[in-house]
């Protein structure tokens, strides 16, 4: 059989006295250390010079593929199959349309509406119907906003019914919450964890106090950093936090005005003994039905900034995922079968970026239906053709080497003419070096296909 080099490979610059190259396959999500001679053999397509045993290992890791193998077709078929066999029913619920904050980059229009008894009932009925649509094994709930804790009573009421619903359908149950953290007092946090199975929380801090309070203040311009930070410290300092195996992720939204403050925030979290209790990441400000993305760093500048962030976190022994350990077969909520987003006004979507955004309020194409009205059951769900769009060349993802680990990032933004390409597209070579620095001993001590091919080993 004749072989060719995969289209989904990333090579580092030569390392270790210019004798080796790191090779990462985005299809198999494996990284291999190869000798420079083998690298040149692959680049020059002199595959007949490779020992057969080594050749088979390269094929196994999808570094080489057969000449007649259509990799893009394989990726898309695998994505579609993953959607088909997915046994998690993921449902997003916004119990309130209100939020205390008035963040300048937020695209939502907040109101004082909240779910009422009728809408609560309709949500349970709809999720019960969705659970019957296929053989699900898990019901996953995300409490979303506006600010979900402004609908805390609804969260508690619905959680009890949802847990019973999952049990009655022989499903496990899990829940998470995206919150600004302002109302997340310690007692509320542990009540949600212990009694309502909300185990994962994401809280946003946009840098240290000065930068955060310029951006994430209340609608009355009141400062919020001090209260959110105190809540966070109180929670992770309690012995129950570790015992209950709950998780907090701190997200720092960055743009051109505050990105340097993210480093100060890492230092503060470390100094206050919080960093080792949580996970931390930054994210560039993106368009949420507005032009917020125009103030962001360029994609390339953000990718460089992210490497600096990773270096700081690594020095502090903070666990980070430098390279993806698996492919992204289902890119977002909208691609999960029967995944739905219920907002406090009774609208139903399959994308979390639509609800309460003024520019979309009259765009019926984004709606699946109304809890008190009709569902668009006879029409195609928004973005459900995404994998075919990629296959047909309608987006640049078709020819991108990171497609298997990215999945296309955000179908909605592509449809709006905005590139949502993730930073890994621009800094993956640097990530290879970071990953190698973490696992250098492992790579240098294990004999592998490199040694078998060229008579050497990873030891230098």
Secondary structure as a PSIPRED ss2 file (coil, helix, strand):
# PSIPRED VFORMAT (PSIPRED V4.0)

   1 X C   1.000  0.000  0.000
   2 X C   1.000  0.000  0.000
   3 X E   0.000  0.000  1.000
   4 X E   0.000  0.000  1.000
   5 X E   0.000  0.000  1.000
   6 X C   1.000  0.000  0.000
   7 X C   1.000  0.000  0.000
   8 X C   1.000  0.000  0.000
   9 X E   0.000  0.000  1.000
  10 X E   0.000  0.000  1.000
  11 X E   0.000  0.000  1.000
  12 X C   1.000  0.000  0.000
  13 X C   1.000  0.000  0.000
  14 X C   1.000  0.000  0.000
  15 X E   0.000  0.000  1.000
  16 X C   1.000  0.000  0.000
  17 X C   1.000  0.000  0.000
  18 X C   1.000  0.000  0.000
  19 X C   1.000  0.000  0.000
  20 X E   0.000  0.000  1.000
  21 X E   0.000  0.000  1.000
  22 X E   0.000  0.000  1.000
  23 X E   0.000  0.000  1.000
  24 X E   0.000  0.000  1.000
  25 X E   0.000  0.000  1.000
  26 X C   1.000  0.000  0.000
  27 X C   1.000  0.000  0.000
  28 X C   1.000  0.000  0.000
  29 X C   1.000  0.000  0.000
  30 X E   0.000  0.000  1.000
  31 X E   0.000  0.000  1.000
  32 X E   0.000  0.000  1.000
  33 X E   0.000  0.000  1.000
  34 X E   0.000  0.000  1.000
  35 X E   0.000  0.000  1.000
  36 X H   0.000  1.000  0.000
  37 X H   0.000  1.000  0.000
  38 X H   0.000  1.000  0.000
  39 X H   0.000  1.000  0.000
  40 X H   0.000  1.000  0.000
  41 X H   0.000  1.000  0.000
  42 X H   0.000  1.000  0.000
  43 X H   0.000  1.000  0.000
  44 X C   1.000  0.000  0.000
  45 X C   1.000  0.000  0.000
  46 X C   1.000  0.000  0.000
  47 X H   0.000  1.000  0.000
  48 X H   0.000  1.000  0.000
  49 X H   0.000  1.000  0.000
  50 X C   1.000  0.000  0.000
  51 X C   1.000  0.000  0.000
  52 X H   0.000  1.000  0.000
  53 X H   0.000  1.000  0.000
  54 X H   0.000  1.000  0.000
  55 X H   0.000  1.000  0.000
  56 X H   0.000  1.000  0.000
  57 X H   0.000  1.000  0.000
  58 X H   0.000  1.000  0.000
  59 X H   0.000  1.000  0.000
  60 X H   0.000  1.000  0.000
  61 X C   1.000  0.000  0.000
  62 X C   1.000  0.000  0.000
  63 X C   1.000  0.000  0.000
  64 X E   0.000  0.000  1.000
  65 X E   0.000  0.000  1.000
  66 X E   0.000  0.000  1.000
  67 X C   1.000  0.000  0.000
  68 X C   1.000  0.000  0.000
  69 X C   1.000  0.000  0.000
  70 X C   1.000  0.000  0.000
  71 X H   0.000  1.000  0.000
  72 X H   0.000  1.000  0.000
  73 X H   0.000  1.000  0.000
  74 X H   0.000  1.000  0.000
  75 X H   0.000  1.000  0.000
  76 X H   0.000  1.000  0.000
  77 X H   0.000  1.000  0.000
  78 X H   0.000  1.000  0.000
  79 X H   0.000  1.000  0.000
  80 X H   0.000  1.000  0.000
  81 X H   0.000  1.000  0.000
  82 X H   0.000  1.000  0.000
  83 X H   0.000  1.000  0.000
  84 X H   0.000  1.000  0.000
  85 X H   0.000  1.000  0.000
  86 X C   1.000  0.000  0.000
  87 X C   1.000  0.000  0.000
  88 X E   0.000  0.000  1.000
  89 X E   0.000  0.000  1.000
  90 X E   0.000  0.000  1.000
  91 X E   0.000  0.000  1.000
  92 X E   0.000  0.000  1.000
  93 X E   0.000  0.000  1.000
  94 X C   1.000  0.000  0.000
  95 X C   1.000  0.000  0.000
  96 X E   0.000  0.000  1.000
  97 X C   1.000  0.000  0.000
  98 X C   1.000  0.000  0.000
  99 X C   1.000  0.000  0.000
 100 X C   1.000  0.000  0.000
 101 X E   0.000  0.000  1.000
 102 X C   1.000  0.000  0.000
 103 X C   1.000  0.000  0.000
 104 X C   1.000  0.000  0.000
 105 X C   1.000  0.000  0.000
 106 X C   1.000  0.000  0.000
 107 X C   1.000  0.000  0.000
 108 X E   0.000  0.000  1.000
 109 X C   1.000  0.000  0.000
 110 X C   1.000  0.000  0.000
 111 X C   1.000  0.000  0.000
 112 X C   1.000  0.000  0.000
 113 X C   1.000  0.000  0.000
 114 X E   0.000  0.000  1.000
 115 X C   1.000  0.000  0.000
 116 X C   1.000  0.000  0.000
 117 X H   0.000  1.000  0.000
 118 X H   0.000  1.000  0.000
 119 X H   0.000  1.000  0.000
 120 X H   0.000  1.000  0.000
 121 X H   0.000  1.000  0.000
 122 X H   0.000  1.000  0.000
 123 X H   0.000  1.000  0.000
 124 X H   0.000  1.000  0.000
 125 X H   0.000  1.000  0.000
 126 X H   0.000  1.000  0.000
 127 X H   0.000  1.000  0.000
 128 X H   0.000  1.000  0.000
 129 X H   0.000  1.000  0.000
 130 X H   0.000  1.000  0.000
 131 X H   0.000  1.000  0.000
 132 X C   1.000  0.000  0.000
 133 X C   1.000  0.000  0.000
 134 X C   1.000  0.000  0.000
 135 X C   1.000  0.000  0.000
 136 X C   1.000  0.000  0.000
 137 X C   1.000  0.000  0.000
 138 X E   0.000  0.000  1.000
 139 X E   0.000  0.000  1.000
 140 X E   0.000  0.000  1.000
 141 X E   0.000  0.000  1.000
 142 X E   0.000  0.000  1.000
 143 X E   0.000  0.000  1.000
 144 X C   1.000  0.000  0.000
 145 X C   1.000  0.000  0.000
 146 X C   1.000  0.000  0.000
 147 X C   1.000  0.000  0.000
 148 X H   0.000  1.000  0.000
 149 X H   0.000  1.000  0.000
 150 X H   0.000  1.000  0.000
 151 X H   0.000  1.000  0.000
 152 X H   0.000  1.000  0.000
 153 X H   0.000  1.000  0.000
 154 X H   0.000  1.000  0.000
 155 X H   0.000  1.000  0.000
 156 X H   0.000  1.000  0.000
 157 X H   0.000  1.000  0.000
 158 X H   0.000  1.000  0.000
 159 X H   0.000  1.000  0.000
 160 X H   0.000  1.000  0.000
 161 X H   0.000  1.000  0.000
 162 X H   0.000  1.000  0.000
 163 X H   0.000  1.000  0.000
 164 X H   0.000  1.000  0.000
 165 X H   0.000  1.000  0.000
 166 X H   0.000  1.000  0.000
 167 X H   0.000  1.000  0.000
 168 X H   0.000  1.000  0.000
 169 X C   1.000  0.000  0.000
 170 X C   1.000  0.000  0.000
 171 X C   1.000  0.000  0.000
 172 X E   0.000  0.000  1.000
 173 X E   0.000  0.000  1.000
 174 X E   0.000  0.000  1.000
 175 X E   0.000  0.000  1.000
 176 X E   0.000  0.000  1.000
 177 X E   0.000  0.000  1.000
 178 X E   0.000  0.000  1.000
 179 X E   0.000  0.000  1.000
 180 X C   1.000  0.000  0.000
 181 X C   1.000  0.000  0.000
 182 X C   1.000  0.000  0.000
 183 X C   1.000  0.000  0.000
 184 X C   1.000  0.000  0.000
 185 X C   1.000  0.000  0.000
 186 X H   0.000  1.000  0.000
 187 X H   0.000  1.000  0.000
 188 X H   0.000  1.000  0.000
 189 X H   0.000  1.000  0.000
 190 X H   0.000  1.000  0.000
 191 X H   0.000  1.000  0.000
 192 X H   0.000  1.000  0.000
 193 X H   0.000  1.000  0.000
 194 X H   0.000  1.000  0.000
 195 X H   0.000  1.000  0.000
 196 X H   0.000  1.000  0.000
 197 X C   1.000  0.000  0.000
 198 X E   0.000  0.000  1.000
 199 X E   0.000  0.000  1.000
 200 X E   0.000  0.000  1.000
 201 X E   0.000  0.000  1.000
 202 X E   0.000  0.000  1.000
 203 X E   0.000  0.000  1.000
 204 X E   0.000  0.000  1.000
 205 X C   1.000  0.000  0.000
 206 X C   1.000  0.000  0.000
 207 X C   1.000  0.000  0.000
 208 X C   1.000  0.000  0.000
 209 X H   0.000  1.000  0.000
 210 X H   0.000  1.000  0.000
 211 X H   0.000  1.000  0.000
 212 X H   0.000  1.000  0.000
 213 X H   0.000  1.000  0.000
 214 X H   0.000  1.000  0.000
 215 X H   0.000  1.000  0.000
 216 X C   1.000  0.000  0.000
 217 X C   1.000  0.000  0.000
 218 X E   0.000  0.000  1.000
 219 X C   1.000  0.000  0.000
 220 X C   1.000  0.000  0.000
 221 X C   1.000  0.000  0.000
 222 X C   1.000  0.000  0.000
 223 X C   1.000  0.000  0.000
 224 X C   1.000  0.000  0.000
 225 X H   0.000  1.000  0.000
 226 X H   0.000  1.000  0.000
 227 X H   0.000  1.000  0.000
 228 X H   0.000  1.000  0.000
 229 X H   0.000  1.000  0.000
 230 X H   0.000  1.000  0.000
 231 X H   0.000  1.000  0.000
 232 X H   0.000  1.000  0.000
 233 X H   0.000  1.000  0.000
 234 X H   0.000  1.000  0.000
 235 X H   0.000  1.000  0.000
 236 X H   0.000  1.000  0.000
 237 X H   0.000  1.000  0.000
 238 X C   1.000  0.000  0.000
 239 X H   0.000  1.000  0.000
 240 X H   0.000  1.000  0.000
 241 X H   0.000  1.000  0.000
 242 X H   0.000  1.000  0.000
 243 X H   0.000  1.000  0.000
 244 X C   1.000  0.000  0.000
 245 X C   1.000  0.000  0.000
 246 X C   1.000  0.000  0.000
 247 X E   0.000  0.000  1.000
 248 X E   0.000  0.000  1.000
 249 X E   0.000  0.000  1.000
 250 X E   0.000  0.000  1.000
 251 X E   0.000  0.000  1.000
 252 X E   0.000  0.000  1.000
 253 X E   0.000  0.000  1.000
 254 X E   0.000  0.000  1.000
 255 X C   1.000  0.000  0.000
 256 X C   1.000  0.000  0.000
 257 X C   1.000  0.000  0.000
 258 X C   1.000  0.000  0.000
 259 X C   1.000  0.000  0.000
 260 X C   1.000  0.000  0.000
 261 X H   0.000  1.000  0.000
 262 X H   0.000  1.000  0.000
 263 X H   0.000  1.000  0.000
 264 X H   0.000  1.000  0.000
 265 X H   0.000  1.000  0.000
 266 X H   0.000  1.000  0.000
 267 X H   0.000  1.000  0.000
 268 X H   0.000  1.000  0.000
 269 X H   0.000  1.000  0.000
 270 X H   0.000  1.000  0.000
 271 X H   0.000  1.000  0.000
 272 X C   1.000  0.000  0.000
 273 X C   1.000  0.000  0.000
 274 X C   1.000  0.000  0.000
 275 X H   0.000  1.000  0.000
 276 X H   0.000  1.000  0.000
 277 X H   0.000  1.000  0.000
 278 X C   1.000  0.000  0.000
 279 X E   0.000  0.000  1.000
 280 X E   0.000  0.000  1.000
 281 X E   0.000  0.000  1.000
 282 X E   0.000  0.000  1.000
 283 X E   0.000  0.000  1.000
 284 X E   0.000  0.000  1.000
 285 X C   1.000  0.000  0.000
 286 X C   1.000  0.000  0.000
 287 X C   1.000  0.000  0.000
 288 X C   1.000  0.000  0.000
 289 X C   1.000  0.000  0.000
 290 X C   1.000  0.000  0.000
 291 X C   1.000  0.000  0.000
 292 X H   0.000  1.000  0.000
 293 X H   0.000  1.000  0.000
 294 X H   0.000  1.000  0.000
 295 X H   0.000  1.000  0.000
 296 X C   1.000  0.000  0.000
 297 X C   1.000  0.000  0.000
 298 X C   1.000  0.000  0.000
 299 X H   0.000  1.000  0.000
 300 X H   0.000  1.000  0.000
 301 X H   0.000  1.000  0.000
 302 X H   0.000  1.000  0.000
 303 X H   0.000  1.000  0.000
 304 X H   0.000  1.000  0.000
 305 X H   0.000  1.000  0.000
 306 X H   0.000  1.000  0.000
 307 X H   0.000  1.000  0.000
 308 X H   0.000  1.000  0.000
 309 X H   0.000  1.000  0.000
 310 X H   0.000  1.000  0.000
 311 X H   0.000  1.000  0.000
 312 X H   0.000  1.000  0.000
 313 X H   0.000  1.000  0.000
 314 X H   0.000  1.000  0.000
 315 X H   0.000  1.000  0.000
 316 X C   1.000  0.000  0.000
 317 X C   1.000  0.000  0.000
 318 X C   1.000  0.000  0.000
 319 X C   1.000  0.000  0.000
 320 X C   1.000  0.000  0.000
 321 X C   1.000  0.000  0.000
 322 X C   1.000  0.000  0.000
 323 X C   1.000  0.000  0.000
 324 X C   1.000  0.000  0.000
 325 X C   1.000  0.000  0.000
 326 X C   1.000  0.000  0.000
 327 X C   1.000  0.000  0.000
 328 X C   1.000  0.000  0.000
 329 X C   1.000  0.000  0.000
 330 X C   1.000  0.000  0.000
 331 X C   1.000  0.000  0.000
 332 X C   1.000  0.000  0.000
 333 X H   0.000  1.000  0.000
 334 X H   0.000  1.000  0.000
 335 X H   0.000  1.000  0.000
 336 X C   1.000  0.000  0.000
 337 X C   1.000  0.000  0.000
 338 X C   1.000  0.000  0.000
 339 X C   1.000  0.000  0.000
 340 X E   0.000  0.000  1.000
 341 X E   0.000  0.000  1.000
 342 X E   0.000  0.000  1.000
 343 X C   1.000  0.000  0.000
 344 X C   1.000  0.000  0.000
 345 X C   1.000  0.000  0.000
 346 X C   1.000  0.000  0.000
 347 X E   0.000  0.000  1.000
 348 X E   0.000  0.000  1.000
 349 X E   0.000  0.000  1.000
 350 X C   1.000  0.000  0.000
 351 X C   1.000  0.000  0.000
 352 X C   1.000  0.000  0.000
 353 X C   1.000  0.000  0.000
 354 X C   1.000  0.000  0.000
 355 X C   1.000  0.000  0.000
 356 X C   1.000  0.000  0.000
 357 X E   0.000  0.000  1.000
 358 X H   0.000  1.000  0.000
 359 X H   0.000  1.000  0.000
 360 X H   0.000  1.000  0.000
 361 X C   1.000  0.000  0.000
 362 X C   1.000  0.000  0.000
 363 X C   1.000  0.000  0.000
 364 X H   0.000  1.000  0.000
 365 X H   0.000  1.000  0.000
 366 X H   0.000  1.000  0.000
 367 X C   1.000  0.000  0.000
 368 X C   1.000  0.000  0.000
 369 X E   0.000  0.000  1.000
 370 X E   0.000  0.000  1.000
 371 X C   1.000  0.000  0.000
 372 X C   1.000  0.000  0.000
 373 X C   1.000  0.000  0.000
 374 X C   1.000  0.000  0.000
 375 X E   0.000  0.000  1.000
 376 X C   1.000  0.000  0.000
 377 X C   1.000  0.000  0.000
 378 X C   1.000  0.000  0.000
 379 X C   1.000  0.000  0.000
 380 X C   1.000  0.000  0.000
 381 X C   1.000  0.000  0.000
 382 X C   1.000  0.000  0.000
 383 X C   1.000  0.000  0.000
 384 X C   1.000  0.000  0.000
 385 X C   1.000  0.000  0.000
 386 X H   0.000  1.000  0.000
 387 X H   0.000  1.000  0.000
 388 X H   0.000  1.000  0.000
 389 X H   0.000  1.000  0.000
 390 X H   0.000  1.000  0.000
 391 X H   0.000  1.000  0.000
 392 X C   1.000  0.000  0.000
 393 X C   1.000  0.000  0.000
 394 X C   1.000  0.000  0.000
 395 X C   1.000  0.000  0.000
 396 X H   0.000  1.000  0.000
 397 X H   0.000  1.000  0.000
 398 X H   0.000  1.000  0.000
 399 X H   0.000  1.000  0.000
 400 X C   1.000  0.000  0.000
 401 X C   1.000  0.000  0.000
 402 X C   1.000  0.000  0.000
 403 X H   0.000  1.000  0.000
 404 X H   0.000  1.000  0.000
 405 X H   0.000  1.000  0.000
 406 X H   0.000  1.000  0.000
 407 X C   1.000  0.000  0.000
 408 X C   1.000  0.000  0.000
 409 X C   1.000  0.000  0.000
 410 X C   1.000  0.000  0.000
 411 X H   0.000  1.000  0.000
 412 X H   0.000  1.000  0.000
 413 X H   0.000  1.000  0.000
 414 X H   0.000  1.000  0.000
 415 X H   0.000  1.000  0.000
 416 X C   1.000  0.000  0.000
 417 X C   1.000  0.000  0.000
 418 X C   1.000  0.000  0.000
 419 X C   1.000  0.000  0.000
 420 X C   1.000  0.000  0.000
 421 X C   1.000  0.000  0.000
 422 X C   1.000  0.000  0.000
 423 X C   1.000  0.000  0.000
 424 X H   0.000  1.000  0.000
 425 X H   0.000  1.000  0.000
 426 X H   0.000  1.000  0.000
 427 X H   0.000  1.000  0.000
 428 X H   0.000  1.000  0.000
 429 X H   0.000  1.000  0.000
 430 X H   0.000  1.000  0.000
 431 X H   0.000  1.000  0.000
 432 X H   0.000  1.000  0.000
 433 X H   0.000  1.000  0.000
 434 X H   0.000  1.000  0.000
 435 X H   0.000  1.000  0.000
 436 X H   0.000  1.000  0.000
 437 X H   0.000  1.000  0.000
 438 X H   0.000  1.000  0.000
 439 X C   1.000  0.000  0.000
 440 X H   0.000  1.000  0.000
 441 X H   0.000  1.000  0.000
 442 X H   0.000  1.000  0.000
 443 X H   0.000  1.000  0.000
 444 X H   0.000  1.000  0.000
 445 X H   0.000  1.000  0.000
 446 X C   1.000  0.000  0.000
 447 X C   1.000  0.000  0.000
 448 X C   1.000  0.000  0.000
 449 X H   0.000  1.000  0.000
 450 X H   0.000  1.000  0.000
 451 X H   0.000  1.000  0.000
 452 X H   0.000  1.000  0.000
 453 X H   0.000  1.000  0.000
 454 X H   0.000  1.000  0.000
 455 X C   1.000  0.000  0.000
 456 X C   1.000  0.000  0.000
 457 X C   1.000  0.000  0.000
 458 X C   1.000  0.000  0.000
 459 X C   1.000  0.000  0.000
 460 X C   1.000  0.000  0.000
